[in-house]
């Protein structure tokens, strides 16, 4: 994006750094200095933002315009941008020789960064989206790129309009006509329901007698055509998001699927690849003020309007040190506050025409106008009789308080800056979401209706400038600015990001059992025979367990488990997973048909090759021997491929019914045809992970012995824990009955000798751990179990809270209990299905979602 698109993410990066995260911003090379000067890591993405802006202005920023102004060069640039996403999350900055290895553990992106969810699937990491324009399906307003109007259009033909166009019959005895006002009051559209028609009317002489002397009643004016039915308009708004996303996917699917093949991911279907973020409930933070545009009621809980992102701290300090030009200060003091006009990073075709238009409007209204040039240079000062003043780039936070009103292109950042300063606003949109912000300004009453730049004339600009200078508009703009002062969009966005970050599935289980426990990222996972995850471990554990120098501290089973460890899947996506009996049947038939059609190419080619090399004898051999074998092979493969697709779809559908949101952990991909297999056919070598493995071999023997002892304890604890774990992912115990059954295994009717032997604790430790388990309610992850186990083994006080603590608002309540209560509330809304000895909760979203931080867990 442009400079205004990148700067809010710099603010977000600084806030995440303050909380201890390592953050990298990947954007166009043009913005490298903007990122680096704020002490944030940078990685270049392909693409030219100025060229992209020109293409957007040309197409109008909607899907129809994109199709009408199709350019192969734009498709090639998007292809390069998608290809540059993978190095951005896995490689070090090529321009920085001192950069350390990097691999992303989570991704925050804007939705127009095509390929974000596919890169997240390749790394199996969570994704969070942020954007300053609506991108989630709603009935409140259409998609900004759909080109649909933001107000319901009027229907051209209606029953009442056709009735009003019918001429009433003439009556010879009628000597007077109805007054027009009375006629309108008696028209069918103005007669209230259940109200009788009046029998008297006020009659006035008619000035237009007919040719035969009769008085002819004039036609009542037809009522305006009614608005499009509200329900249909709202449905159209909702469907516009599907239309735009599917259109974008159709244009980008070819090179995205081509990139997916390079990382051994299957192609995503052309038919259902447009709405992946909505289908997989990707958390979304919208970067505008909720006081300006509230969150629509039909948006789900993982979507929030967090507020405007304020400039980063470095920009604020630079603002205080900013010294404006002396001639500008002199001009500002020479008269009343001017009106600001600026179009930022927009590319204007005819700057001379627009400059003359601004000069004429200044003379017609008598207003002083301050004109700022961005990527297009405007010259208005010369010949304006000191009514206009031209400036270049300048901080808006200093500039906007000096003016009385603002006129701009309607970018999200510029709109927010103007409203935050309490200035009446006029939007002259160029494309896309700028029309949306123009309509929102009108709805909020802080400015007149938007005037697109293509339709802007001297008369319209004069009228809109006069409309800005009203007391009502100024009052509403001032009220809105006061409401926005109390909002902190960056802090709210960080909280929203951490709320949906699956941190319970990101920490190494072995590191939590060290004394003292530490927070390490899980890079690998141990699995059972079915491929279900059993244990999450960091690179240090795998490196030590497989290092011959530390072999004496690990058992053979521990070494074998570490040797067969696979990359840990923090967030299993399965974008190309086929689920459903019908879906499997359709995919199977299509794949089988494709296998059979290959015969029409293989048979002639084989006959031609053998006839060319061996003449008649080769032709007969191929016809009588090879061709039947080829037919048999293709038919057999077609049957096997059909059964594979059908069985895979049926099994995945059953897994969704059985395990709910955890089905992604057990769903299967195709066994045949590696091109369609969603499994990683080769291990992806990541420099950062390899560096962690190499660093693990430099630890001391005491450290290695401690880590491997914790590794053995973690495997034993998981075998004990999994007896009551959820069958879907085997890392959670869900349901009050299941949690209490696990507590009983520690201490209760089942006895505690088994737990003492398995976990190496005495009776007091088992009793304390069992008591803390019962206080958790109806949810316990293996991560939480490891933390409580380590506290019990160390003799520390664990969770022994009163039973009413679950409803207590006291902040001293343990974060573990707060987390279990949050999951309990979410589970109660989703409903539960109880089985034998377990309660399997059917979640509508992954159960590993709302988690406290690692520091809170250790507190």
TAWO-V172926 format. One record per residue. N is the residue number from 1. RES is the residue in one letter. BURIAL is b if it has 24 or more other ideal C-beta (glycine too) atoms within 12 Angstrom, else e. D_LAST is the distance of its C-alpha to the last C-alpha in Angstrom with 1 decimal. Layout:
BEGIN
<<N & RES & BURIAL & D_LAST> <N & RES & BURIAL & D_LAST>>
END
This chain:
BEGIN
<<1 & X & b & 41.1> <2 & X & b & 42.4> <3 & X & b & 40.8> <4 & X & b & 39.7> <5 & X & b & 38.0> <6 & X & b & 36.0> <7 & X & b & 34.9> <8 & X & b & 32.5> <9 & X & b & 30.6> <10 & X & b & 30.5> <11 & X & b & 28.6> <12 & X & b & 26.2> <13 & X & b & 25.8> <14 & X & b & 25.0> <15 & X & b & 22.3> <16 & X & b & 20.7> <17 & X & e & 21.1> <18 & X & e & 19.3> <19 & X & e & 16.1> <20 & X & e & 16.5> <21 & X & b & 18.9> <22 & X & e & 22.2> <23 & X & b & 24.9> <24 & X & b & 28.6> <25 & X & b & 31.3> <26 & X & b & 34.3> <27 & X & b & 37.4> <28 & X & b & 41.1> <29 & X & b & 42.3> <30 & X & b & 43.6> <31 & X & b & 40.2> <32 & X & b & 38.9> <33 & X & e & 39.4> <34 & X & b & 37.5> <35 & X & b & 34.4> <36 & X & b & 34.7> <37 & X & e & 35.4> <38 & X & b & 31.9> <39 & X & e & 30.3> <40 & X & b & 29.4> <41 & X & b & 30.4> <42 & X & b & 33.5> <43 & X & b & 35.5> <44 & X & b & 39.0> <45 & X & b & 40.0> <46 & X & b & 43.7> <47 & X & b & 45.8> <48 & X & b & 47.5> <49 & X & b & 46.0> <50 & X & b & 49.3> <51 & X & b & 51.3> <52 & X & b & 48.9> <53 & X & b & 49.3> <54 & X & b & 53.1> <55 & X & b & 53.1> <56 & X & b & 50.9> <57 & X & b & 53.4> <58 & X & b & 56.3> <59 & X & b & 55.0> <60 & X & b & 53.7> <61 & X & b & 50.2> <62 & X & b & 51.0> <63 & X & b & 51.6> <64 & X & e & 55.4> <65 & X & b & 55.8> <66 & X & b & 53.8> <67 & X & e & 56.3> <68 & X & e & 59.3> <69 & X & e & 58.2> <70 & X & e & 57.1> <71 & X & e & 56.9> <72 & X & e & 56.5> <73 & X & e & 55.0> <74 & X & b & 52.1> <75 & X & e & 51.4> <76 & X & e & 51.5> <77 & X & b & 49.0> <78 & X & b & 46.6> <79 & X & b & 47.0> <80 & X & b & 46.1> <81 & X & b & 43.0> <82 & X & b & 41.8> <83 & X & b & 42.5> <84 & X & b & 40.5> <85 & X & b & 37.3> <86 & X & b & 36.6> <87 & X & b & 36.8> <88 & X & b & 34.6> <89 & X & b & 31.6> <90 & X & b & 32.5> <91 & X & b & 34.5> <92 & X & b & 34.3> <93 & X & b & 36.1> <94 & X & e & 39.8> <95 & X & e & 40.6> <96 & X & e & 38.0> <97 & X & e & 38.8> <98 & X & e & 35.7> <99 & X & e & 33.3> <100 & X & e & 30.8> <101 & X & b & 30.7> <102 & X & b & 29.1> <103 & X & b & 28.2> <104 & X & b & 26.6> <105 & X & b & 23.5> <106 & X & b & 24.2> <107 & X & b & 27.2> <108 & X & b & 27.8> <109 & X & b & 31.6> <110 & X & b & 34.3> <111 & X & b & 36.6> <112 & X & b & 39.7> <113 & X & b & 38.2> <114 & X & b & 40.0> <115 & X & b & 38.4> <116 & X & b & 34.7> <117 & X & b & 34.1> <118 & X & b & 36.3> <119 & X & b & 34.4> <120 & X & b & 31.1> <121 & X & b & 32.8> <122 & X & b & 34.0> <123 & X & b & 30.5> <124 & X & b & 29.0> <125 & X & b & 26.3> <126 & X & b & 25.4> <127 & X & b & 27.5> <128 & X & b & 27.1> <129 & X & b & 30.2> <130 & X & b & 30.9> <131 & X & b & 34.3> <132 & X & b & 36.2> <133 & X & b & 38.8> <134 & X & b & 38.8> <135 & X & b & 38.5> <136 & X & b & 37.5> <137 & X & b & 40.1> <138 & X & b & 41.0> <139 & X & b & 44.1> <140 & X & b & 43.6> <141 & X & b & 45.0> <142 & X & b & 46.3> <143 & X & b & 44.9> <144 & X & b & 45.7> <145 & X & b & 47.5> <146 & X & b & 49.5> <147 & X & b & 52.2> <148 & X & b & 52.3> <149 & X & b & 53.1> <150 & X & b & 50.4> <151 & X & e & 52.9> <152 & X & e & 54.8> <153 & X & e & 58.2> <154 & X & e & 61.4> <155 & X & e & 63.4> <156 & X & e & 66.9> <157 & X & e & 68.7> <158 & X & e & 68.2> <159 & X & e & 70.5> <160 & X & e & 70.9> <161 & X & e & 71.6> <162 & X & e & 74.3> <163 & X & e & 75.8> <164 & X & b & 75.9> <165 & X & e & 77.8> <166 & X & e & 80.6> <167 & X & e & 83.6> <168 & X & e & 84.6> <169 & X & e & 88.2> <170 & X & e & 90.9> <171 & X & e & 92.9> <172 & X & e & 96.3> <173 & X & e & 96.0> <174 & X & e & 92.9> <175 & X & e & 94.2> <176 & X & e & 90.9> <177 & X & b & 87.4> <178 & X & b & 84.0> <179 & X & e & 82.2> <180 & X & e & 79.4> <181 & X & e & 76.7> <182 & X & e & 78.1> <183 & X & b & 78.3> <184 & X & e & 74.7> <185 & X & e & 73.8> <186 & X & b & 75.7> <187 & X & b & 74.3> <188 & X & e & 72.5> <189 & X & e & 69.1> <190 & X & e & 69.4> <191 & X & e & 70.7> <192 & X & e & 68.0> <193 & X & e & 67.7> <194 & X & e & 70.0> <195 & X & e & 71.9> <196 & X & e & 75.7> <197 & X & e & 77.5> <198 & X & e & 79.4> <199 & X & e & 83.2> <200 & X & e & 84.1> <201 & X & e & 83.3> <202 & X & e & 84.2> <203 & X & e & 87.0> <204 & X & e & 88.1> <205 & X & e & 91.0> <206 & X & e & 90.3> <207 & X & e & 91.4> <208 & X & e & 91.8> <209 & X & e & 94.6> <210 & X & e & 95.3> <211 & X & e & 98.4> <212 & X & e & 100.2> <213 & X & e & 99.4> <214 & X & e & 96.6> <215 & X & b & 93.5> <216 & X & b & 90.6> <217 & X & b & 87.1> <218 & X & b & 84.7> <219 & X & e & 81.7> <220 & X & b & 78.5> <221 & X & e & 75.8> <222 & X & b & 73.6> <223 & X & b & 70.0> <224 & X & e & 67.3> <225 & X & e & 65.9> <226 & X & e & 62.8> <227 & X & e & 59.4> <228 & X & e & 58.0> <229 & X & e & 56.7> <230 & X & e & 53.1> <231 & X & e & 51.8> <232 & X & e & 53.5> <233 & X & b & 52.2> <234 & X & e & 48.6> <235 & X & e & 49.1> <236 & X & b & 50.6> <237 & X & b & 47.5> <238 & X & b & 45.2> <239 & X & e & 47.4> <240 & X & b & 47.7> <241 & X & b & 44.2> <242 & X & b & 45.2> <243 & X & b & 48.4> <244 & X & b & 46.9> <245 & X & b & 44.2> <246 & X & b & 46.7> <247 & X & b & 49.2> <248 & X & b & 46.8> <249 & X & b & 45.9> <250 & X & b & 49.6> <251 & X & b & 50.1> <252 & X & b & 47.2> <253 & X & b & 47.0> <254 & X & e & 49.4> <255 & X & b & 47.7> <256 & X & b & 44.1> <257 & X & b & 45.3> <258 & X & e & 47.0> <259 & X & b & 43.8> <260 & X & b & 41.9> <261 & X & b & 44.6> <262 & X & e & 43.6> <263 & X & b & 40.1> <264 & X & b & 41.5> <265 & X & b & 40.5> <266 & X & b & 43.1> <267 & X & b & 44.9> <268 & X & b & 43.7> <269 & X & b & 46.5> <270 & X & e & 48.5> <271 & X & e & 48.5> <272 & X & b & 44.8> <273 & X & b & 43.1> <274 & X & b & 43.1> <275 & X & b & 40.4> <276 & X & b & 37.7> <277 & X & b & 34.9> <278 & X & b & 35.8> <279 & X & b & 36.3> <280 & X & b & 33.0> <281 & X & b & 31.1> <282 & X & b & 29.8> <283 & X & b & 27.5> <284 & X & b & 29.5> <285 & X & b & 28.9> <286 & X & b & 32.1> <287 & X & b & 32.4> <288 & X & b & 34.6> <289 & X & b & 34.3> <290 & X & b & 33.9> <291 & X & b & 36.2> <292 & X & b & 38.8> <293 & X & b & 38.6> <294 & X & e & 36.4> <295 & X & b & 34.8> <296 & X & e & 37.5> <297 & X & e & 37.1> <298 & X & e & 37.7> <299 & X & b & 34.9> <300 & X & e & 32.1> <301 & X & b & 28.5> <302 & X & b & 27.4> <303 & X & b & 29.7> <304 & X & b & 28.9> <305 & X & b & 30.8> <306 & X & b & 28.2> <307 & X & b & 30.6> <308 & X & b & 32.4> <309 & X & b & 30.8> <310 & X & b & 31.7> <311 & X & b & 33.0> <312 & X & b & 30.6> <313 & X & e & 30.1> <314 & X & e & 32.7> <315 & X & b & 35.3> <316 & X & e & 34.5> <317 & X & e & 35.1> <318 & X & e & 38.2> <319 & X & e & 39.4> <320 & X & e & 39.5> <321 & X & e & 41.6> <322 & X & e & 43.8> <323 & X & e & 47.5> <324 & X & e & 49.7> <325 & X & e & 53.3> <326 & X & e & 55.8> <327 & X & e & 58.2> <328 & X & b & 55.6> <329 & X & e & 54.7> <330 & X & e & 58.4> <331 & X & b & 59.0> <332 & X & b & 56.1> <333 & X & e & 57.5> <334 & X & e & 61.0> <335 & X & e & 60.5> <336 & X & e & 58.3> <337 & X & b & 55.0> <338 & X & b & 55.7> <339 & X & b & 54.5> <340 & X & b & 52.3> <341 & X & b & 53.2> <342 & X & b & 51.3> <343 & X & b & 50.7> <344 & X & b & 48.1> <345 & X & b & 48.0> <346 & X & b & 50.7> <347 & X & b & 53.8> <348 & X & b & 56.9> <349 & X & e & 60.2> <350 & X & e & 62.7> <351 & X & b & 61.3> <352 & X & e & 64.7> <353 & X & e & 65.2> <354 & X & b & 61.9> <355 & X & b & 62.5> <356 & X & b & 65.9> <357 & X & b & 64.4> <358 & X & b & 61.9> <359 & X & b & 64.8> <360 & X & b & 66.9> <361 & X & b & 64.2> <362 & X & b & 63.6> <363 & X & b & 67.4> <364 & X & e & 67.7> <365 & X & b & 64.8> <366 & X & e & 65.1> <367 & X & b & 61.4> <368 & X & b & 60.1> <369 & X & b & 57.9> <370 & X & b & 55.4> <371 & X & b & 55.3> <372 & X & b & 52.6> <373 & X & b & 53.3> <374 & X & b & 50.8> <375 & X & b & 51.9> <376 & X & b & 55.2> <377 & X & e & 57.2> <378 & X & b & 58.8> <379 & X & e & 61.6> <380 & X & b & 62.5> <381 & X & b & 63.3> <382 & X & e & 66.8> <383 & X & e & 69.3> <384 & X & b & 66.9> <385 & X & e & 68.5> <386 & X & e & 65.2> <387 & X & b & 63.5> <388 & X & b & 61.2> <389 & X & b & 59.0> <390 & X & b & 57.5> <391 & X & b & 54.2> <392 & X & e & 52.0> <393 & X & e & 48.2> <394 & X & b & 46.4> <395 & X & b & 43.0> <396 & X & b & 43.0> <397 & X & b & 40.7> <398 & X & b & 43.5> <399 & X & b & 46.4> <400 & X & b & 45.8> <401 & X & e & 45.7> <402 & X & b & 49.2> <403 & X & b & 50.8> <404 & X & b & 51.8> <405 & X & b & 51.1> <406 & X & b & 50.0> <407 & X & b & 51.7> <408 & X & b & 49.9> <409 & X & b & 49.5> <410 & X & b & 46.6> <411 & X & b & 43.8> <412 & X & b & 40.4> <413 & X & b & 39.2> <414 & X & b & 42.5> <415 & X & b & 42.7> <416 & X & b & 39.2> <417 & X & b & 40.1> <418 & X & b & 43.4> <419 & X & b & 41.9> <420 & X & b & 39.0> <421 & X & b & 41.9> <422 & X & b & 43.7> <423 & X & b & 46.7> <424 & X & b & 49.1> <425 & X & b & 49.0> <426 & X & b & 51.6> <427 & X & b & 50.6> <428 & X & b & 53.1> <429 & X & b & 51.4> <430 & X & b & 52.3> <431 & X & b & 50.5> <432 & X & b & 47.7> <433 & X & b & 44.9> <434 & X & b & 46.9> <435 & X & b & 49.1> <436 & X & b & 46.0> <437 & X & b & 44.9> <438 & X & b & 48.5> <439 & X & b & 48.6> <440 & X & b & 45.2> <441 & X & b & 46.6> <442 & X & b & 49.7> <443 & X & b & 47.8> <444 & X & b & 45.7> <445 & X & b & 48.9> <446 & X & b & 47.9> <447 & X & b & 50.7> <448 & X & b & 53.8> <449 & X & b & 54.1> <450 & X & b & 53.3> <451 & X & b & 56.3> <452 & X & b & 55.9> <453 & X & b & 57.0> <454 & X & b & 59.7> <455 & X & e & 61.3> <456 & X & b & 60.9> <457 & X & e & 64.3> <458 & X & e & 65.5> <459 & X & e & 66.2> <460 & X & b & 62.8> <461 & X & b & 60.9> <462 & X & b & 63.0> <463 & X & e & 62.3> <464 & X & b & 58.6> <465 & X & b & 58.4> <466 & X & e & 60.3> <467 & X & b & 58.0> <468 & X & b & 55.0> <469 & X & b & 56.5> <470 & X & e & 56.2> <471 & X & e & 54.6> <472 & X & e & 52.9> <473 & X & b & 51.3> <474 & X & b & 50.1> <475 & X & e & 48.7> <476 & X & b & 46.6> <477 & X & b & 45.4> <478 & X & e & 44.3> <479 & X & e & 42.5> <480 & X & b & 40.6> <481 & X & b & 39.6> <482 & X & e & 38.1> <483 & X & e & 36.0> <484 & X & b & 34.8> <485 & X & e & 33.7> <486 & X & e & 30.7> <487 & X & b & 29.5> <488 & X & e & 27.1> <489 & X & b & 27.7> <490 & X & b & 25.7> <491 & X & b & 22.4> <492 & X & b & 23.2> <493 & X & b & 24.1> <494 & X & b & 20.8> <495 & X & b & 19.0> <496 & X & b & 21.7> <497 & X & b & 21.4> <498 & X & b & 17.7> <499 & X & b & 18.3> <500 & X & b & 20.8> <501 & X & b & 19.4> <502 & X & b & 19.1> <503 & X & b & 15.9> <504 & X & b & 15.7> <505 & X & b & 18.9> <506 & X & b & 18.2> <507 & X & b & 15.8> <508 & X & b & 17.5> <509 & X & b & 17.1> <510 & X & b & 18.2> <511 & X & b & 15.7> <512 & X & b & 12.8> <513 & X & b & 14.9> <514 & X & b & 15.3> <515 & X & e & 14.2> <516 & X & e & 12.0> <517 & X & b & 11.1> <518 & X & b & 11.9> <519 & X & b & 12.5> <520 & X & b & 16.3> <521 & X & b & 18.6> <522 & X & b & 20.6> <523 & X & b & 24.3> <524 & X & b & 26.1> <525 & X & b & 26.2> <526 & X & b & 28.1> <527 & X & b & 30.4> <528 & X & b & 32.6> <529 & X & e & 36.4> <530 & X & e & 36.2> <531 & X & e & 34.0> <532 & X & b & 31.0> <533 & X & b & 27.6> <534 & X & b & 26.0> <535 & X & b & 23.4> <536 & X & b & 21.8> <537 & X & b & 21.9> <538 & X & b & 21.8> <539 & X & b & 25.0> <540 & X & b & 24.2> <541 & X & b & 24.3> <542 & X & b & 27.6> <543 & X & b & 29.1> <544 & X & b & 28.5> <545 & X & b & 29.7> <546 & X & b & 32.8> <547 & X & b & 33.5> <548 & X & e & 36.4> <549 & X & e & 35.2> <550 & X & b & 32.2> <551 & X & e & 34.2> <552 & X & e & 34.4> <553 & X & b & 30.7> <554 & X & b & 30.7> <555 & X & e & 32.8> <556 & X & e & 35.5> <557 & X & e & 33.7> <558 & X & b & 30.5> <559 & X & b & 32.8> <560 & X & e & 34.7> <561 & X & b & 31.6> <562 & X & b & 30.3> <563 & X & e & 33.8> <564 & X & e & 34.2> <565 & X & b & 30.8> <566 & X & b & 31.2> <567 & X & b & 29.5> <568 & X & b & 26.3> <569 & X & b & 27.0> <570 & X & b & 23.9> <571 & X & b & 26.2> <572 & X & b & 29.5> <573 & X & b & 32.1> <574 & X & b & 35.5> <575 & X & b & 37.5> <576 & X & b & 40.8> <577 & X & b & 40.1> <578 & X & b & 43.1> <579 & X & b & 42.4> <580 & X & b & 45.1> <581 & X & e & 48.3> <582 & X & e & 50.5> <583 & X & b & 48.5> <584 & X & b & 48.8> <585 & X & e & 52.5> <586 & X & e & 53.2> <587 & X & b & 51.4> <588 & X & b & 53.2> <589 & X & e & 56.6> <590 & X & b & 56.1> <591 & X & b & 55.0> <592 & X & b & 57.9> <593 & X & e & 60.3> <594 & X & e & 59.1> <595 & X & b & 59.8> <596 & X & b & 63.3> <597 & X & e & 64.1> <598 & X & e & 63.5> <599 & X & b & 66.7> <600 & X & e & 68.8> <601 & X & e & 67.7> <602 & X & e & 67.5> <603 & X & b & 70.9> <604 & X & e & 73.1> <605 & X & e & 71.2> <606 & X & b & 71.7> <607 & X & b & 75.4> <608 & X & e & 75.9> <609 & X & e & 74.4> <610 & X & b & 76.3> <611 & X & e & 79.5> <612 & X & e & 79.2> <613 & X & e & 78.7> <614 & X & e & 80.8> <615 & X & e & 83.2> <616 & X & e & 84.6> <617 & X & e & 83.4> <618 & X & e & 79.8> <619 & X & e & 80.0> <620 & X & e & 81.2> <621 & X & e & 78.6> <622 & X & b & 75.8> <623 & X & e & 77.4> <624 & X & e & 78.0> <625 & X & e & 75.2> <626 & X & b & 72.2> <627 & X & e & 72.3> <628 & X & e & 72.1> <629 & X & e & 69.2> <630 & X & b & 67.4> <631 & X & e & 68.0> <632 & X & e & 66.8> <633 & X & e & 63.7> <634 & X & b & 62.8> <635 & X & e & 63.5> <636 & X & e & 61.4> <637 & X & b & 58.5> <638 & X & b & 58.9> <639 & X & e & 58.5> <640 & X & e & 55.5> <641 & X & b & 53.8> <642 & X & b & 54.5> <643 & X & b & 53.1> <644 & X & b & 50.0> <645 & X & b & 49.3> <646 & X & b & 50.1> <647 & X & b & 48.0> <648 & X & b & 45.0> <649 & X & b & 45.1> <650 & X & b & 45.6> <651 & X & b & 42.8> <652 & X & b & 40.3> <653 & X & b & 41.5> <654 & X & e & 40.9> <655 & X & b & 37.4> <656 & X & b & 36.6> <657 & X & e & 37.9> <658 & X & e & 36.2> <659 & X & b & 32.7> <660 & X & b & 32.4> <661 & X & b & 30.0> <662 & X & b & 29.1> <663 & X & b & 32.8> <664 & X & b & 32.2> <665 & X & b & 30.8> <666 & X & b & 34.0> <667 & X & b & 36.7> <668 & X & b & 39.4> <669 & X & b & 41.5> <670 & X & b & 45.2> <671 & X & e & 46.4> <672 & X & b & 49.6> <673 & X & b & 50.3> <674 & X & e & 47.7> <675 & X & e & 48.3> <676 & X & b & 46.7> <677 & X & b & 43.9> <678 & X & b & 40.3> <679 & X & b & 39.1> <680 & X & b & 38.5> <681 & X & e & 41.7> <682 & X & e & 40.6> <683 & X & e & 37.3> <684 & X & b & 36.2> <685 & X & e & 35.7> <686 & X & b & 32.9> <687 & X & e & 33.1> <688 & X & b & 29.4> <689 & X & b & 28.6> <690 & X & e & 31.5> <691 & X & e & 30.3> <692 & X & b & 26.9> <693 & X & b & 29.0> <694 & X & e & 31.2> <695 & X & e & 28.4> <696 & X & b & 27.1> <697 & X & b & 30.4> <698 & X & e & 30.0> <699 & X & b & 27.1> <700 & X & e & 28.0> <701 & X & e & 29.1> <702 & X & e & 26.2> <703 & X & e & 23.7> <704 & X & b & 25.8> <705 & X & e & 26.1> <706 & X & b & 22.4> <707 & X & b & 21.9> <708 & X & b & 24.9> <709 & X & b & 23.8> <710 & X & b & 20.5> <711 & X & b & 22.8> <712 & X & b & 25.1> <713 & X & b & 22.3> <714 & X & b & 21.0> <715 & X & b & 24.6> <716 & X & b & 25.2> <717 & X & b & 22.1> <718 & X & b & 23.2> <719 & X & b & 26.7> <720 & X & b & 25.4> <721 & X & b & 23.2> <722 & X & b & 26.0> <723 & X & b & 28.3> <724 & X & b & 26.8> <725 & X & b & 25.6> <726 & X & b & 27.1> <727 & X & b & 30.4> <728 & X & b & 30.1> <729 & X & b & 27.2> <730 & X & b & 26.1> <731 & X & b & 22.4> <732 & X & b & 21.7> <733 & X & b & 22.6> <734 & X & b & 23.9> <735 & X & b & 25.5> <736 & X & b & 25.0> <737 & X & b & 27.7> <738 & X & b & 26.2> <739 & X & b & 22.7> <740 & X & b & 24.5> <741 & X & b & 26.8> <742 & X & b & 24.0> <743 & X & b & 22.6> <744 & X & b & 26.2> <745 & X & b & 26.4> <746 & X & b & 23.6> <747 & X & b & 25.2> <748 & X & e & 28.0> <749 & X & e & 31.5> <750 & X & e & 31.3> <751 & X & e & 30.3> <752 & X & b & 27.5> <753 & X & e & 29.7> <754 & X & e & 29.2> <755 & X & b & 25.4> <756 & X & b & 25.7> <757 & X & e & 28.1> <758 & X & b & 26.3> <759 & X & b & 22.7> <760 & X & e & 23.7> <761 & X & b & 22.1> <762 & X & e & 23.9> <763 & X & e & 24.6> <764 & X & e & 21.8> <765 & X & b & 19.2> <766 & X & b & 21.0> <767 & X & e & 21.2> <768 & X & b & 17.5> <769 & X & b & 16.7> <770 & X & b & 19.6> <771 & X & b & 18.5> <772 & X & b & 15.2> <773 & X & b & 17.3> <774 & X & b & 19.7> <775 & X & b & 17.2> <776 & X & b & 16.3> <777 & X & b & 19.8> <778 & X & b & 21.8> <779 & X & b & 19.6> <780 & X & b & 17.6> <781 & X & b & 17.5> <782 & X & b & 17.8> <783 & X & b & 14.6> <784 & X & b & 12.7> <785 & X & b & 15.0> <786 & X & b & 14.3> <787 & X & b & 10.5> <788 & X & b & 11.6> <789 & X & b & 14.5> <790 & X & b & 12.9> <791 & X & b & 10.9> <792 & X & b & 14.3> <793 & X & b & 16.3> <794 & X & e & 14.4> <795 & X & e & 15.1> <796 & X & e & 11.6> <797 & X & e & 11.5> <798 & X & b & 10.9> <799 & X & b & 11.7> <800 & X & e & 14.9> <801 & X & b & 15.4> <802 & X & e & 19.0> <803 & X & e & 20.8> <804 & X & e & 21.3> <805 & X & e & 17.6> <806 & X & b & 18.3> <807 & X & e & 20.7> <808 & X & e & 18.9> <809 & X & e & 18.2> <810 & X & e & 15.8> <811 & X & e & 12.8> <812 & X & e & 10.8> <813 & X & b & 11.2> <814 & X & b & 8.5> <815 & X & b & 8.6> <816 & X & b & 10.1> <817 & X & b & 12.7> <818 & X & b & 13.4> <819 & X & b & 14.1> <820 & X & b & 16.3> <821 & X & b & 18.0> <822 & X & b & 18.8> <823 & X & b & 20.2> <824 & X & b & 22.1> <825 & X & e & 23.7> <826 & X & b & 24.7> <827 & X & b & 26.1> <828 & X & e & 28.0> <829 & X & e & 29.7> <830 & X & e & 30.6> <831 & X & e & 32.0> <832 & X & b & 31.7> <833 & X & e & 34.1> <834 & X & e & 33.8> <835 & X & e & 35.1> <836 & X & e & 35.6> <837 & X & e & 32.5> <838 & X & b & 30.3> <839 & X & b & 29.8> <840 & X & b & 30.1> <841 & X & b & 29.0> <842 & X & b & 31.1> <843 & X & b & 28.9> <844 & X & e & 30.7> <845 & X & b & 28.1> <846 & X & b & 25.8> <847 & X & b & 23.1> <848 & X & b & 20.5> <849 & X & b & 20.2> <850 & X & b & 17.6> <851 & X & b & 14.1> <852 & X & b & 10.7> <853 & X & b & 9.9> <854 & X & b & 8.6> <855 & X & e & 6.1> <856 & X & e & 5.0> <857 & X & b & 5.6> <858 & X & b & 3.8> <859 & X & e & 0.0>>
END
